[in-house]
Amino acid sequence: MVERLVVIGADAAGMSAASQARRRRKVDELEIVAFERGHFTSYSACGIPYWVGDVVDGPDALVARDPKTFREDYAIDVRMRHEVVGIDLARREVTARDLDNGGRESTVGFDRLVYAAGAVPVKPDWPGVDTAGVFGVQTLDDGAAVREWVDREKPARAVVVGAGYIGVEMAEALVRRGVEVTVVERAGQPMSTVDPDMGELVRQAMDGLGITIRTDENVRALSTKDGRVVAVETDRATHPADIVVLGLGVRPNTALAKEAGLTLGVTGGLRTDRRMRVVDADGVWAAGDCVETVHLLTGQAVHIPLGTHANKQGRVAGINIGGGYATFPGVIGTAVTKVCKLEVARTGLRESDAERAGFSYVTATVESTNRAGYYPRAEFMTVKLIAERGSGRLLGGQIVGRAEAAKRIDALAVALWNGMTVDEMLSLDLGYAPPYAPVWDPILIAARKTAEKLER
Amino acid sequence: MVERLVVIGADAAGMSAASQARRRRKVDELEIVAFERGHFTSYSACGIPYWVGDVVDGPDALVARDPKTFREDYAIDVRMRHEVVGIDLARREVTARDLDNGGRESTVGFDRLVYAAGAVPVKPDWPGVDTAGVFGVQTLDDGAAVREWVDREKPARAVVVGAGYIGVEMAEALVRRGVEVTVVERAGQPMSTVDPDMGELVRQAMDGLGITIRTDENVRALSTKDGRVVAVETDRATHPADIVVLGLGVRPNTALAKEAGLTLGVTGGLRTDRRMRVVDADGVWAAGDCVETVHLLTGQAVHIPLGTHANKQGRVAGINIGGGYATFPGVIGTAVTKVCKLEVARTGLRESDAERAGFSYVTATVESTNRAGYYPRAEFMTVKLIAERGSGRLLGGQIVGRAEAAKRIDALAVALWNGMTVDEMLSLDLGYAPPYAPVWDPILIAARKTAEKLER
């Protein structure tokens, strides 16, 4: 008997699951139907700021595989612009609405279901937030909308609300398009994903780009005129704006899942086991920005919407659906980005995370270079490590630098993943040659200094 | 009572040991005398090819700390141009010859001894090998000699014998100085430190630089005229040469140690324990290019002369001499270099190493990019992994690529160091953003393909 797999959301997570399931179970065993409410499949949402900033082409270049490829090469019945509006777990069927055909509804039965509906941008209920000229940035369709506004309206001034990854990246993109940008951030620093001392380095880089960064400032309302946004009102100032971009993060898009009776966790994301099966739901899988996962250092549930996790989780779900065995054990919070030429990377816990989790710790921060100091174009980088007092175990690392800095976080991430102590790290056999590192790599210099502090 | 530490060889290993010992034991406890037969202390030998190639300044820029700094800031009595010619373990004294003062000899007693005499270039007994115009490249003094010859003699044609790290780097350096270069290599590929398939990529890069590379060719003699080298005779051809550089590797400089009765291992290097104490010799330590160490994957003794190991081993010796506790557990064979813009990196075992050690293994080779494919200046890289059949444990990794490729070896090295399987690696939380990686980092793509091969 042919089984049917229904996939809700045809982006990274959903289509990784579908492709992997197809790899292991051919058409005569498994029929696959995927519903996507947007215009694009399997795209790089992370590429949107670079598209808006004219650094990369779009939207097609950002699509890893298009619907035609999935249909022809994977025999997956991808239904674009179809929004799933209901899941009936008892009857094993979903109801989808065809957005391009007057919302005509259809019902499709399933044996197995993958819920991969992604995330939705956080949108506060500020007065004026629904006015023209105010954008969230989550989907390629959102990216297209921002681009169209910039091309057509030629805004002179932008306000970006939120100085996290998307906020900072969009600020840089808009500066590249010749817009004067102010970033308003509630916290005391930009890029709260790193510690305040490292965030200060990001602030300096944003200053250098001509971005005005206003921290410790809360938005109260958006002012409008003739149905368009004209300013952002905060508790401290009025910032004129011809375009407003909301970079306030996203939340799991799980309203439909909740309605169907699937189990949500404390973060609002779907709870799954290590094989990406939704807990207490037979034959239902979930992956991507709509699920919560485990932080391996704290054991706590976290919602970390990143394309890299979505791809891995989707792959794991698909392998398991296909009859194989694969697991996604959790995350350690690795992330990298750049602000102009400044590279910013982190893994593991920040100081505040470590405190909250009850760790006693020491930190050490060092400055070194990406290459031997005497080698041409050696550039500075700052490396900060956090290690547990007593055990000496690495708890977190942060790197801010000018070149070849961000991806050094990977060696730290693998060390941390394996529970290494900073003392053990000092023996690590890392690559050394003058064009690539000082004889002590910056991360080893940081480990040395951390180990010395632990000794005291 | 004040103890005296004598250090033989004031380069990376010796002076790391001396500095660490000084950190922990002040002048009133420990007197430190260091003998150096050359003109420089603590220099980057790895920088020599870049100095010869006019990429970096030298020689002073290559010196991390000069004798004056050691004397004034570390209270270390550095005696330059003093060659130690005898060690008497029973009487606890060394005899040194002052090379700049007619070889006047002096004797200094010691309580503890660090042997850090480094390595000497392999110099075959080919006829003509001692002629003017033939150079090894090991010390800064060697580097200065090559530079002087190039500046003064303006050689039109060079032959580099040996296509390992130093050979390839010197070939590139000489091309940069306008010399026509032929590299003669006994093996069937350049850069035998990587597998033949990866070595082929290096060959292509060398071709692209205009370097003539002759593999499977054995040197028989060097032809001379008027006391100068004029050609290299091999078993297959005569290669005219106005300068010949020997890049045949180095061997531990342990003649003096052997004469004194210290224990040498199978590689000819000094045998030490994990704390860098020479085995069976009370109060004698050794570090750097003169020692052998353990390959952690095979358990075999290996001689891997690299500045990064020398620094670590010296530090470990010094901490232990100073009353602390530190160990150097061994190496996994990580190394990186570049050939023009081609980055070459390796860690762990090659296929031939794995075979020799008795591993059954699978390999997978993938091509991917350093950045998201759609991001500007995305460059290709090739990643090859070797994993043990059955256990799935990573045994080795090799990377050849155009940009931001070589240092990706570090994440592999840390994974390998921790005994990860390629399957476990698939869950690794590595840094992802379009400017830094595709959503699946090249090393994860390689791990996926290797895991798939293991499944079969």
HADDOCK unambig.tbl for C-alpha pairs under 7 A between the chains (distance, minus, plus):
assign (segid A and resid 46 and name CA) (segid B and resid 433 and name CA) 6.79 0.50 0.50
assign (segid A and resid 46 and name CA) (segid B and resid 434 and name CA) 6.74 0.50 0.50
assign (segid A and resid 47 and name CA) (segid B and resid 434 and name CA) 6.31 0.50 0.50
assign (segid A and resid 56 and name CA) (segid B and resid 374 and name CA) 6.53 0.50 0.50
assign (segid A and resid 56 and name CA) (segid B and resid 375 and name CA) 5.85 0.50 0.50
assign (segid A and resid 56 and name CA) (segid B and resid 376 and name CA) 6.71 0.50 0.50
assign (segid A and resid 61 and name CA) (segid B and resid 374 and name CA) 5.99 0.50 0.50
assign (segid A and resid 62 and name CA) (segid B and resid 374 and name CA) 6.81 0.50 0.50
assign (segid A and resid 307 and name CA) (segid B and resid 439 and name CA) 6.61 0.50 0.50
assign (segid A and resid 308 and name CA) (segid B and resid 432 and name CA) 6.57 0.50 0.50
assign (segid A and resid 308 and name CA) (segid B and resid 439 and name CA) 5.35 0.50 0.50
assign (segid A and resid 308 and name CA) (segid B and resid 440 and name CA) 6.69 0.50 0.50
assign (segid A and resid 328 and name CA) (segid B and resid 427 and name CA) 6.18 0.50 0.50
assign (segid A and resid 331 and name CA) (segid B and resid 429 and name CA) 6.04 0.50 0.50
assign (segid A and resid 332 and name CA) (segid B and resid 429 and name CA) 6.41 0.50 0.50
assign (segid A and resid 334 and name CA) (segid B and resid 429 and name CA) 5.96 0.50 0.50
assign (segid A and resid 334 and name CA) (segid B and resid 430 and name CA) 6.08 0.50 0.50
assign (segid A and resid 334 and name CA) (segid B and resid 431 and name CA) 5.61 0.50 0.50
assign (segid A and resid 335 and name CA) (segid B and resid 431 and name CA) 5.07 0.50 0.50
assign (segid A and resid 335 and name CA) (segid B and resid 432 and name CA) 6.36 0.50 0.50
assign (segid A and resid 336 and name CA) (segid B and resid 431 and name CA) 5.41 0.50 0.50
assign (segid A and resid 336 and name CA) (segid B and resid 432 and name CA) 6.02 0.50 0.50
assign (segid A and resid 336 and name CA) (segid B and resid 433 and name CA) 6.04 0.50 0.50
assign (segid A and resid 337 and name CA) (segid B and resid 433 and name CA) 5.97 0.50 0.50
assign (segid A and resid 374 and name CA) (segid B and resid 56 and name CA) 6.53 0.50 0.50
assign (segid A and resid 374 and name CA) (segid B and resid 61 and name CA) 5.98 0.50 0.50
assign (segid A and resid 374 and name CA) (segid B and resid 62 and name CA) 6.80 0.50 0.50
assign (segid A and resid 375 and name CA) (segid B and resid 56 and name CA) 5.84 0.50 0.50
assign (segid A and resid 376 and name CA) (segid B and resid 56 and name CA) 6.68 0.50 0.50
assign (segid A and resid 407 and name CA) (segid B and resid 431 and name CA) 6.38 0.50 0.50
assign (segid A and resid 407 and name CA) (segid B and resid 436 and name CA) 6.92 0.50 0.50
assign (segid A and resid 409 and name CA) (segid B and resid 431 and name CA) 6.78 0.50 0.50
assign (segid A and resid 410 and name CA) (segid B and resid 411 and name CA) 5.63 0.50 0.50
assign (segid A and resid 410 and name CA) (segid B and resid 430 and name CA) 5.25 0.50 0.50
assign (segid A and resid 410 and name CA) (segid B and resid 431 and name CA) 6.15 0.50 0.50
assign (segid A and resid 411 and name CA) (segid B and resid 410 and name CA) 5.64 0.50 0.50
assign (segid A and resid 411 and name CA) (segid B and resid 411 and name CA) 4.38 0.50 0.50
assign (segid A and resid 411 and name CA) (segid B and resid 414 and name CA) 6.29 0.50 0.50
assign (segid A and resid 413 and name CA) (segid B and resid 429 and name CA) 6.73 0.50 0.50
assign (segid A and resid 413 and name CA) (segid B and resid 430 and name CA) 6.47 0.50 0.50
assign (segid A and resid 414 and name CA) (segid B and resid 411 and name CA) 6.30 0.50 0.50
assign (segid A and resid 414 and name CA) (segid B and resid 414 and name CA) 6.19 0.50 0.50
assign (segid A and resid 414 and name CA) (segid B and resid 415 and name CA) 6.21 0.50 0.50
assign (segid A and resid 414 and name CA) (segid B and resid 428 and name CA) 6.92 0.50 0.50
assign (segid A and resid 415 and name CA) (segid B and resid 414 and name CA) 6.22 0.50 0.50
assign (segid A and resid 418 and name CA) (segid B and resid 418 and name CA) 6.72 0.50 0.50
assign (segid A and resid 427 and name CA) (segid B and resid 328 and name CA) 6.17 0.50 0.50
assign (segid A and resid 428 and name CA) (segid B and resid 414 and name CA) 6.92 0.50 0.50
assign (segid A and resid 429 and name CA) (segid B and resid 331 and name CA) 6.01 0.50 0.50
assign (segid A and resid 429 and name CA) (segid B and resid 332 and name CA) 6.39 0.50 0.50
assign (segid A and resid 429 and name CA) (segid B and resid 334 and name CA) 5.96 0.50 0.50
assign (segid A and resid 429 and name CA) (segid B and resid 413 and name CA) 6.72 0.50 0.50
assign (segid A and resid 430 and name CA) (segid B and resid 334 and name CA) 6.09 0.50 0.50
assign (segid A and resid 430 and name CA) (segid B and resid 410 and name CA) 5.24 0.50 0.50
assign (segid A and resid 430 and name CA) (segid B and resid 413 and name CA) 6.46 0.50 0.50
assign (segid A and resid 431 and name CA) (segid B and resid 334 and name CA) 5.61 0.50 0.50
assign (segid A and resid 431 and name CA) (segid B and resid 335 and name CA) 5.06 0.50 0.50
assign (segid A and resid 431 and name CA) (segid B and resid 336 and name CA) 5.42 0.50 0.50
assign (segid A and resid 431 and name CA) (segid B and resid 407 and name CA) 6.37 0.50 0.50
assign (segid A and resid 431 and name CA) (segid B and resid 409 and name CA) 6.77 0.50 0.50
assign (segid A and resid 431 and name CA) (segid B and resid 410 and name CA) 6.13 0.50 0.50
assign (segid A and resid 432 and name CA) (segid B and resid 308 and name CA) 6.56 0.50 0.50
assign (segid A and resid 432 and name CA) (segid B and resid 335 and name CA) 6.35 0.50 0.50
assign (segid A and resid 432 and name CA) (segid B and resid 336 and name CA) 6.03 0.50 0.50
assign (segid A and resid 433 and name CA) (segid B and resid 46 and name CA) 6.78 0.50 0.50
assign (segid A and resid 433 and name CA) (segid B and resid 336 and name CA) 6.05 0.50 0.50
assign (segid A and resid 433 and name CA) (segid B and resid 337 and name CA) 5.98 0.50 0.50
assign (segid A and resid 434 and name CA) (segid B and resid 46 and name CA) 6.72 0.50 0.50
assign (segid A and resid 434 and name CA) (segid B and resid 47 and name CA) 6.28 0.50 0.50
assign (segid A and resid 436 and name CA) (segid B and resid 407 and name CA) 6.92 0.50 0.50
assign (segid A and resid 439 and name CA) (segid B and resid 307 and name CA) 6.59 0.50 0.50
assign (segid A and resid 439 and name CA) (segid B and resid 308 and name CA) 5.34 0.50 0.50
assign (segid A and resid 440 and name CA) (segid B and resid 308 and name CA) 6.68 0.50 0.50
